[in-house]
Amino acid sequence: MSNSEVVELPVLRPAVPCCPPLTQRPLTVLEAELTAAMFKALGDPVRLRLFSLVASHDGGEACVCDISDVGVSQPTVSHHLKKLREAGLLTSERRGTWVYYRVVPAVLAAMAGVLTA
């Protein structure tokens, strides 16, 4: 594979914008598990900061090289980004030696929708 090829990294467990507002009806077991996974991934301050850095970055995507300065080592940043991907909150794409991250488009709306009255 050449450095100019774009390789999409897999999301292991995608977040599915599935759930009605908490005030509408009780969540099913599956809805609660999916929703909890999204919020649990953001329950760590470093992950929340990384998610915010990606979400607010110009163009809606951020290179790992631009978001690594969050007060932890690079391997720890990679671990947290992996957890955000596994929760379905971020997608990633390798371009040469760098990986670029984007917030899954429907995630912010899904999380906000669950908490809306």
C-alpha positions in Angstrom: 0.0 0.0 0.0 1.4 3.4 -0.9 1.4 6.4 1.5 -1.2 8.2 -0.7 -3.9 5.5 -0.4 -6.7 6.3 2.0 -7.5 3.4 4.4 -10.7 3.5 6.5 -10.1 2.1 9.9 -13.0 -0.1 11.2 -15.5 1.0 13.9 -16.0 -2.0 16.1 -19.3 -1.1 17.6 -21.1 1.8 15.9 -23.4 4.0 17.9 -26.9 3.9 16.5 -29.0 7.0 17.0 -31.8 4.9 18.4 -33.3 6.2 21.4 -36.2 8.4 22.2 -36.0 11.2 24.8 -35.9 9.8 28.4 -39.1 11.6 29.1 -41.0 10.0 26.2 -40.9 6.4 27.5 -38.7 4.0 29.3 -35.7 2.8 27.3 -35.5 -0.8 26.3 -32.5 -2.9 27.4 -30.8 -2.5 24.1 -31.5 1.3 23.9 -30.1 1.7 27.4 -27.0 -0.3 26.5 -26.3 1.7 23.4 -26.9 5.0 25.1 -24.8 4.1 28.1 -21.9 3.1 25.8 -21.9 6.5 24.2 -22.0 8.4 27.5 -19.6 6.1 29.2 -17.0 6.8 26.5 -17.3 10.5 27.3 -17.2 9.9 31.0 -13.4 10.2 31.1 -12.1 13.9 31.0 -9.4 13.1 28.5 -11.8 11.4 26.1 -14.3 14.2 26.5 -11.6 16.7 25.7 -10.4 14.7 22.7 -14.0 14.4 21.4 -14.4 18.2 21.8 -11.2 18.9 20.0 -12.3 16.8 17.1 -15.9 18.1 17.0 -14.7 21.7 17.1 -11.8 21.4 14.7 -11.9 23.4 11.5 -13.4 21.3 8.7 -15.0 18.8 11.1 -12.0 16.6 11.2 -8.7 16.6 13.1 -5.4 14.9 12.5 -4.1 13.0 15.5 -1.0 15.3 15.3 -3.2 18.3 16.0 -5.1 16.9 19.1 -2.4 15.0 20.9 -1.6 17.7 23.5 -4.1 16.9 26.2 -1.7 16.2 29.1 -1.2 12.5 28.6 1.3 10.4 26.6 0.8 9.6 22.9 0.0 5.9 23.7 -2.7 7.1 26.1 -4.1 9.4 23.5 -4.3 6.5 21.1 -6.0 4.4 23.7 -8.7 7.0 24.3 -9.3 7.6 20.6 -9.7 3.9 20.2 -12.3 3.8 23.0 -14.2 6.7 21.3 -14.1 4.8 18.0 -15.3 1.6 19.6 -18.2 3.5 21.1 -19.1 4.7 17.7 -18.5 8.4 18.5 -15.6 8.9 16.0 -14.6 7.6 12.7 -11.0 7.5 11.5 -9.2 7.5 8.3 -5.5 6.9 7.7 -3.7 9.2 5.2 -0.1 8.3 4.8 1.4 8.2 8.3 -1.4 10.2 10.0 -4.8 9.3 11.2 -7.7 11.8 10.8 -10.7 11.7 13.1 -14.3 12.9 12.6 -17.3 12.9 14.8 -20.0 10.5 13.5 -22.6 12.9 12.1 -25.6 11.6 13.9 -24.0 11.2 17.3 -24.3 14.7 18.7 -28.0 14.8 17.6 -28.6 11.3 19.1 -27.0 12.2 22.5 -28.9 15.5 22.6 -32.1 13.8 21.6 -32.0 11.4 24.5 -31.6 14.3 27.0 -34.3 16.5 25.4 -37.6 16.9 27.2 
